[in-house]
Amino acid sequence: MKFARRTILIFVGISLLALALRLPGLGSFMTVDEELWLLRSGEYWHKLFRDLDPPGTFVTTHPGATVNWLAGAGVVIREAQLGYDIDTSNIRDFRPLALGVMVVAISLLIGVAGIYLIRLFGLWPGLGAIFLLTVEPYLIGMSQIVHVDMLLGLFMLNAVLATLLFLRNNTLTLLSAAAVFTGLALATKMLPALWLFVFLGVLFGFHYFTTFKRSWYAFVRDSSYLVGLSILTLVIIWPAMWAKADNLHDYIQHDTQTVVEDTHVDLEAAEEQIAPASFYPRTVAGRLTPFVQILALVLLVISVLAVARQKKMNVPVWLFLYSFGFLLLITFVAKKADRYAVPALIMFTVMAGYAGGAIVQRLVQQPKMQWWKVSVGVVTCLLALQPLVWAPYTIAYNNPFLDVRPLPQQGWGEGLDQAAAWLNEQPFIDRLTVASWYPTVTAYYFQGRTMSLSSREDHRVGYVVTYRNMEGRAEDDIASNVLDEFIHREPAHVITIGGKPYVWIYNVLGPYYFRQHTGEILPGVEVGQTVEVHKNNWNRVDFALATFGRQNTGTVTMHVREDVNSTNDIRTVTIPVSDIPDQNWQAFAFEPIPDSNGKTYYVAFTSSASSSGNAVTVRYVEEDVAPGQALIRREAIKTGKSNSDYLREGDLGYRLL
């Protein structure tokens, strides 16, 4: 009874710590795949319980069934509260509760792992292992989204730990737990979870025929039990297995072929030309903290030397073989992403914690070395606070000393929430449209309308949002094409995470947004705009002009001056008004102005040959939406006044390319 009570207290304590460290920033960012998983999860529950259609729950052979059960529970609870179903237009109403269910489930799985680790390694090494697993920043970030990879990693971890404990204690409960966790891993992401069958099969064979000298009968009995119960668990958790078995093989074959052969980003064709074999070593180097990397490396060396010296396998070496084998397996898969390495990253973190806990255990046994208490306390606090430094974007964590991850892997949607917050504060939000990379993520937070970057030429688009992981791709990639278009343009706003720019927002407000006009440009009238130039040899500016739908005659002149009170033109451009398109951009090109970078100029329009009913105008908006100020003077300058007295809030419709 006392042992059970202590076990429960440790489980609750570890779970609460894991949950507490995952609450800061929870829900403040979103990744690009989450909308799909939320919609899948809602549909999963609808098909199973509302329509009584188990085959209809099938979406993919991932299969993601555990995410569907967990996130779907949150979705249907909110549907019952709100009285309507989830769809693409109302994701924000359902995600918080679904995400909460996911985070609680992950925290409980970490609690289970903590119990196993303490039983397997002993108190201090076990506590060290579970503590690092709880506080590692990237793993925290992966716990704060509705997705499969963190669940997969924890199911696989617990399956391995339960198996190692079974081989030590030979209890059916542990073997059953290993089988159930294996089945849950298969129901989460089938292809990578198959590594468990390979690894556990080797582990069983080694222990039964080398260490314990057991019989073939025991090996077949126990391994068959594990495989059988794991498959039964998969069948129970994944309703598509209940009635779709006739053609499920075809789906599995197709999806497996897609994963193995198709790439997210062609690394060898990308600008950085990353060798595919180096991808996951780069991931391990970039995603794990230096503390974890050093301790894991030290433990690896010590453990291998111990095996060589003692001629006997030990648990750390088995766990390292699990990690390296898994990384080798996914290296041969064409699709590559940092998150696919999560099962190995989890195990490396556990092993680093084991090493740290073993060091503490040695210090505890040295009563004269009391300084260790302060040192361990300081290190523990720093490690616990480290995720808060990155919050809310712990998912963006990158080792500050090893910036080796490919650019196309840097960013999964984090930071677009901040971009949307900035856009939400811009004028005319009621009609503002943006074109964005990862439009579903931007739309989740943005109050206006969101389009994809393929619609960036749409006349309604006022801002274009580009993203960090668009960089470093092949030249013919659409992301590279978009970046090339904006390479010489100054962004209106930049979002940084961890000191690195993640999001660039470009002002592309067109005539659609400048719905007012300055009035006819008649003799004696002057309208203009102060503009900030950010390049040398400036030689063009476009203005949104309008003709009132008439066929006007005469000319209009654009003047470039040093400031609003200057009467001397630096450049002058005169064009016939008959050539001006109505309510569209009109380009004014002139001889380049050297040393123009960083300077502010005044650009004015006049017309000496116009008359009322035979004149053009400039589009205008009263809100301040562009750098500089507008000037509208519909009369001669009065005595005692200067041109600058006619400056006002708002901007003429202009753009600098």
C-alpha positions, -999 to 999 in steps of 0.1 A, spaced: 0 0 0 28 24 9 46 16 -24 14 22 -44 8 55 -26 43 67 -34 40 56 -70 7 75 -74 22 106 -58 53 105 -81 30 100 -111 8 129 -101 38 151 -94 55 144 -127 23 149 -146 15 182 -130 50 195 -136 48 185 -172 14 202 -175 26 233 -158 55 238 -181 32 233 -211 6 259 -201 26 291 -208 18 303 -243 -6 274 -249 -28 282 -279 -10 315 -287 5 300 -318 -7 274 -343 10 251 -368 -1 246 -404 -13 210 -400 -35 215 -370 -67 227 -388 -67 195 -408 -63 174 -377 -91 192 -359 -114 188 -388 -104 151 -391 -110 146 -354 -145 161 -354 -154 141 -385 -140 109 -368 -164 113 -338 -193 122 -361 -189 91 -383 -184 68 -354 -211 79 -329 -235 101 -349 -236 82 -382 -226 48 -369 -202 45 -398 -169 31 -386 -154 28 -422 -161 65 -426 -136 73 -399 -108 64 -423 -88 93 -436 -52 81 -439 -30 52 -428 -11 75 -405 -37 66 -391 -37 93 -363 -65 75 -345 -52 85 -310 -52 122 -320 -87 117 -334 -99 102 -302 -84 129 -280 -88 161 -300 -122 148 -312 -134 145 -276 -126 182 -271 -143 191 -304 -176 173 -297 -178 186 -262 -176 222 -276 -201 213 -303 -225 203 -276 -219 235 -258 -221 258 -288 -248 240 -308 -230 239 -341 -204 217 -357 -167 224 -364 -158 236 -399 -130 257 -416 -148 290 -406 -149 284 -368 -117 265 -359 -109 290 -332 -141 281 -313 -129 245 -309 -91 244 -308 -86 255 -272 -105 226 -256 -92 200 -281 -56 213 -275 -62 211 -237 -72 175 -239 -41 167 -260 -18 185 -235 -33 167 -205 -29 133 -223 7 140 -231 14 151 -195 -1 119 -182 21 98 -206 51 117 -193 40 107 -158 38 71 -168 72 73 -183 85 88 -150 73 58 -130 89 34 -155 122 53 -155 125 54 -118 118 17 -116 143 10 -144 172 33 -134 167 40 -97 155 71 -80 181 98 -89 188 86 -125 151 81 -131 142 115 -118 170 131 -139 157 113 -170 121 124 -165 130 159 -155 149 166 -187 121 150 -207 97 174 -190 117 206 -195 134 202 -229 121 232 -250 115 217 -284 96 187 -268 75 211 -248 66 229 -281 57 197 -298 34 190 -268 15 222 -274 -1 214 -308 -28 190 -321 -6 166 -339 7 130 -339 45 131 -334 47 138 -296 21 112 -288 40 87 -311 73 94 -293 58 89 -259 39 58 -268 71 43 -283 92 54 -252 67 37 -228 66 6 -249 104 2 -248 106 10 -210 78 -14 -202 96 -41 -222 129 -36 -205 111 -38 -171 93 -70 -182 126 -86 -192 139 -78 -158 108 -87 -137 89 -111 -160 55 -99 -150 25 -101 -174 13 -67 -165 45 -51 -179 44 -72 -210 7 -62 -215 16 -25 -210 44 -28 -236 20 -44 -261 -8 -17 -255 17 11 -259 30 -5 -291 -5 -7 -304 -12 29 -295 20 39 -314 8 20 -344 -26 37 -342 -9 70 -341 16 67 -369 20 33 -383 51 34 -405 76 47 -379 60 27 -351 68 -5 -370 104 1 -357 92 -11 -324 86 -46 -337 121 -47 -351 138 -33 -320 117 -52 -295 122 -84 -315 160 -80 -314 158 -71 -277 137 -102 -270 159 -125 -290 191 -112 -273 178 -116 -238 161 -149 -244 189 -167 -261 220 -149 -248 213 -135 -214 186 -158 -199 192 -189 -220 155 -194 -222 137 -217 -246 123 -210 -280 89 -217 -265 92 -188 -240 105 -165 -268 76 -174 -292 51 -172 -264 60 -138 -251 68 -121 -284 35 -135 -299 16 -122 -269 32 -87 -274 25 -87 -312 -10 -101 -308 -21 -76 -281 -5 -47 -299 -24 -55 -331 -56 -60 -311 -51 -26 -295 -46 -11 -330 -79 -27 -342 -98 -15 -312 -85 21 -314 -88 24 -352 -124 18 -362 -116 17 -399 -101 -17 -392 -135 -30 -382 -150 -28 -417 -124 -16 -442 -101 -46 -440 -109 -56 -476 -91 -27 -492 -71 -13 -464 -40 -30 -478 -42 -9 -509 -44 23 -489 -14 13 -467 6 4 -498 -2 37 -515 4 59 -484 37 41 -476 49 46 -511 40 83 -509 60 87 -477 90 68 -489 92 84 -523 78 119 -521 96 148 -505 84 179 -486 114 199 -499 140 185 -523 171 190 -501 196 183 -529 179 208 -553 176 234 -526 198 265 -524 217 250 -494 220 216 -511 218 196 -479 228 159 -482 197 139 -472 219 116 -450 229 147 -429 193 158 -423 186 140 -390 221 145 -375 215 182 -382 181 179 -365 196 163 -334 223 189 -332 199 218 -337 169 208 -317 184 194 -285 199 218 -259 237 218 -254 232 204 -219 213 173 -232 238 168 -261 268 169 -238 254 145 -212 241 121 -238 274 120 -256 292 114 -223 268 86 -214 272 70 -249 310 69 -245 309 55 -210 282 29 -219 300 17 -250 333 14 -231 315 -5 -203 302 -30 -229 336 -34 -244 352 -39 -209 325 -62 -193 315 -80 -225 279 -74 -215 251 -53 -229 236 -26 -207 204 -6 -208 218 27 -220 234 10 -251 201 -6 -259 184 27 -257 210 44 -279 206 16 -304 169 22 -304 175 59 -312 202 55 -338 182 27 -355 151 48 -357 170 77 -372 186 54 -397 152 40 -406 136 75 -413 167 86 -431 158 62 -460 124 78 -462 121 106 -488 99 128 -467 119 145 -440 110 169 -412 124 177 -378 93 164 -361 98 129 -375 128 126 -353 108 132 -320 110 95 -308 148 96 -310 150 131 -295 129 119 -266 152 90 -260 184 111 -262 169 135 -237 160 106 -214 195 92 -216 210 126 -209 188 129 -178 199 95 -167 235 106 -169 227 138 -149 208 118 -123 236 93 -120 260 122 -113 237 136 -86 235 101 -71 273 99 -68 273 134 -52 247 123 -27 270 95 -16 298 120 -8 286 137 25 317 160 26 308 176 -8 279 197 3 284 223 -25 267 200 -48 233 209 -34 236 245 -45 251 236 -78 223 210 -86 197 235 -75 210 262 -97 212 239 -127 177 226 -121 163 261 -119 180 272 -151 168 241 -170 132 246 -157 133 283 -167 149 277 -201 115 269 -218 101 302 -204 128 321 -223 114 307 -256 78 308 -246 54 309 -263 75 296 -292 94 267 -276 86 248 -308 110 271 -325 139 262 -302 172 260 -320 206 253 -304 223 287 -302 257 271 -308 248 249 -338 227 267 -364 228 237 -388 192 231 -396 180 237 -432 161 269 -437 131 252 -452 127 234 -418 128 266 -397 92 275 -389 59 256 -390 36 286 -385 48 301 -353 50 339 -355 21 342 -379 -1 349 -349 20 380 -342 18 390 -379 -20 387 -377 -21 408 -345 -1 436 -363 -24 434 -393 -55 435 -371 -44 470 -360 -41 484 -395 -68 507 -409 -99 494 -428 -96 460 -412 -132 455 -422 -122 451 -458 -85 442 -455 -73 412 -474 -38 396 -471 -20 370 -491 1 348 -468 23 317 -466 4 292 -445 -29 310 -450 -49 287 -427 -26 297 -397 -28 334 -406 -66 332 -410 -70 316 -376 -58 349 -360 -64 375 -386 -98 393 -385 -99 402 -422 -97 379 -453 -68 357 -460 -57 343 -493 -27 321 -503 4 337 -519 -8 324 -553 -34 352 -551 -9 379 -542 -17 398 -575 -54 401 -566 -64 438 -565 -80 433 -531 -47 421 -514 -33 449 -492 -4 430 -475 18 401 -485 31 379 -457 62 358 -463 78 333 -440 112 320 -429 109 285 -442 103 298 -477 140 305 -479 167 281 -491 145 262 -516 150 253 -552 150 282 -577 118 270 -594 99 266 -561 69 289 -558 83 301 -524 116 312 -541 96 330 -569 77 350 -543 108 359 -523 125 370 -555 96 394 -562 101 411 -528 138 409 -524 143 446 -531 113 458 -512 113 471 -476 89 452 -453 64 472 -434 69 449 -404 91 420 -393 84 393 -367 115 378 -350 117 347 -328 148 338 -309 166 367 -326 159 355 -361 134 370 -385 105 347 -391 78 367 -408 80 396 -433 49 418 -440 49 439 -472 26 467 -478 10 463 -513 -20 484 -508 -35 492 -542 -60 516 -556 -88 494 -542 -79 507 -507 -76 544 -517 -113 550 -521 -114 588 -517 -98 613 -541 -81 647 -537 -104 665 -561 -97 676 -596 -61 688 -603 -69 723 -617 -46 752 -623 -34 765 -589 -41 732 -572 -13 711 -558 -15 676 -542 15 656 -531 30 631 -508 62 629 -488 79 595 -496 107 577 -479 132 561 -503 153 531 -493 175 525 -523 200 545 -543 193 555 -579 156 559 -573 140 563 -607 103 554 -604 71 559 -584 36 547 -591 5 567 -582 -32 556 -582 -49 582 -604 -85 584 -616 -101 601 -645 -137 602 -632 -146 579 -661 -140 606 -686 -118 611 -717 -99 641 -704 -74 661 -724 -43 680 -715 -14 670 -693 -5 665 -657 30 671 -642 47 652 -614 74 671 -595 101 655 -573 115 680 -548 137 679 -517 109 689 -494 74 703 -494 85 740 -492 110 737 -520 101 753 -554 129 737 -573 123 703 -591 149 676 -588 130 657 -615 99 665 -636 77 642 -655 48 654 -677 23 629 -693 -9 633 -713 -39 626 -692 -55 607 -720 -29 579 -713 -39 576 -676 -59 545 -667 -89 551 -645 -85 540 -608 -53 522 -615 -16 525 -611 2 550 -633 40 547 -635 62 578 -634 98 571 -645 126 595 -644 164 598 -645 179 579 -615 186 600 -584 220 590 -570 225 587 -532 187 586 -526 188 558 -500 175 569 -466 162 602 -478 126 617 -478 114 635 -509 82 654 -517 64 644 -549 37 668 -562 11 670 -590 0 700 -608 -18 707 -641 -18 741 -659 -38 729 -689 -68 714 -671 -103 728 -664 -133 718 -643 -148 687 -659 -116 680 -678 -90 670 -652 -77 640 -633 -74 633 -596 -52 612 -573 -67 584 -551 -64 592 -514 -73 577 -480 -76 596 -447 -59 569 -426 -21 569 -423 -14 536 -442 20 544 -459 52 562 -449 50 599 -453 21 624 -453 -3 637 -479 -5 674 -490 -37 688 -505 -38 724 -515 -68 735 -535 -58 772 -535 -29 795 -538 -6 797 -507 -20 824 -485 2 852 -470 20 840 -439 17 804 -448 39 778 -464 32 746 -483 39 725 -452 8 740 -436 -13 720 -460 1 686 -449 -26 664 -434 -31 629 -420 -36 603 -446 -18 592 -478 -21 594 -515 -21 561 -532 15 554 -542 40 526 -543 78 524 -546 91 494 -565 
